[in-house]
Amino acid sequence: MKVAARMNGLGTESAFEVLAKARALEAQGREIIHLEIGEPDFDTPRHIVEAGMQAINDGFTHYGPTAGLPELREAIANNSREVRGTNTDPAHVVVTPGAKPIMFYVLLALAEPGVEVIYPNPGFPIYESMIKFSGATPVPMRLLEEKDYHPDLDALPGLITDKTRLIILNSPENPCGSALTKQELEKIAGVVMQHPGLLVMADEIYKDILYVGEHYSISSIPGMQERTIILDGFSKSYAMTGWRMGYGIMPEELVPHVVRLAVNSVSCAASFTQKAAVAALEGPRDEVEAMVAEFGVRRRLITDGLRSIPGINCPEPEGAFYAFPSIQGTGLSSIEFEERAMNEAGVALLSGSAFGEYGEGYVRLSYANSQENIKKAISKLDKLVRSI
């Protein structure tokens, strides 16, 4: 079969590949501790589940508006006003089955051959993959270990050319767990405002999972709301990965283009999951807060544990639920460490090189697993490294 040349530039998300390998080993009787997949190990809060079931019983099993049910768009706008302090209009909201479609649609609408897109590296691998698929040129903005995985913003102006159309930000960040400060976002906004037509796509999917300070959105900076596309969703904050619920908040002129792309691909998000999403935004937050508190305990556990292993250095994550330690002192490459951790120690984790060229020498571990399993994983990794 001869496939289109554009498929050569489309990457993947290695977490699912490593998960499949781990499942295969488990089928052979091996015990594997899963620290590879970025998914909360909590159940969706009960009131959200009940709202989804009630919606099915009430007949919300048919097509809905492509941009989303009016009540959900209103709830998202209200939540954004509260969380971000922006004057969000529901007409600027587009609901999609998961947050990735927003990323894809925005890049297809804005990027093309001859255009450059700046993105964080190490970073979520789908950024670079979708930039290339759109035909644009990805320009990495390096995150630095010595800055606890924050970028050198003094270098940002030098990355921008007359071809730059979009800058992607992710805060809190996957895979590094770093969170941009208000001062850093103001500095980025100052640079962006010097370039007419330059936009920002702010991936804020982990905004509710913070351990240091409060979430601050670049869209709240004067002059930036009309230049910012917010990418967000329900998977991480509400343990709703399987519900496939995401959304974008964007400048009004971009909305019809994104909606047309949705019409041509997914038609609309499922109506009953949208009703559940309304319940998530408008219902109690005690379970969300308890989940984040537990992640905070695990963060300390995994960071201290990794730091106790010779040859490993681990900055403390500021948000999300990932640790991104340097394993350069072990003498192994990232992929070698990933493979030996799986095959010899029974610990599934991800090679840092899966997150871009600047991820080499690092690995990602998700601490969305129990304290008991994290302790066991640290013990197994310690034994592996000492044997090396």
Secondary structure, DSSP 8 states (H G I E B T S, - for coil): ----GGGGG----HHHHHHHHHHHHHHTT---EE-S----SS---HHHHHHHHHHHHTT--S---TT--HHHHHHHHHHHHHHH-----GGGEEEESSSHHHHHHHHHHH--TT-EEEEEES--HHHHHHHHHTT-EEEEEEEEGGGTSEE-GGGHHHH--TTEEEEEEESS-TTT-----HHHHHHHHHHHTTSTT-EEEEE-TTTT-BSSS----GGGSTTTGGGEEEEEESTTTTT-GGG--EEEE--GGGHHHHHHHHHTTT-S--HHHHHHHHHHHHS--HHHHHHHHHHHHHHHHHHHHHHTSTT-B-----BTTEE--B-GGGT--HHHHHHHIIIII-EE-EEGGGG-GGGTTBEEEE--S-HHHHHHHHHHHHHHHHH-
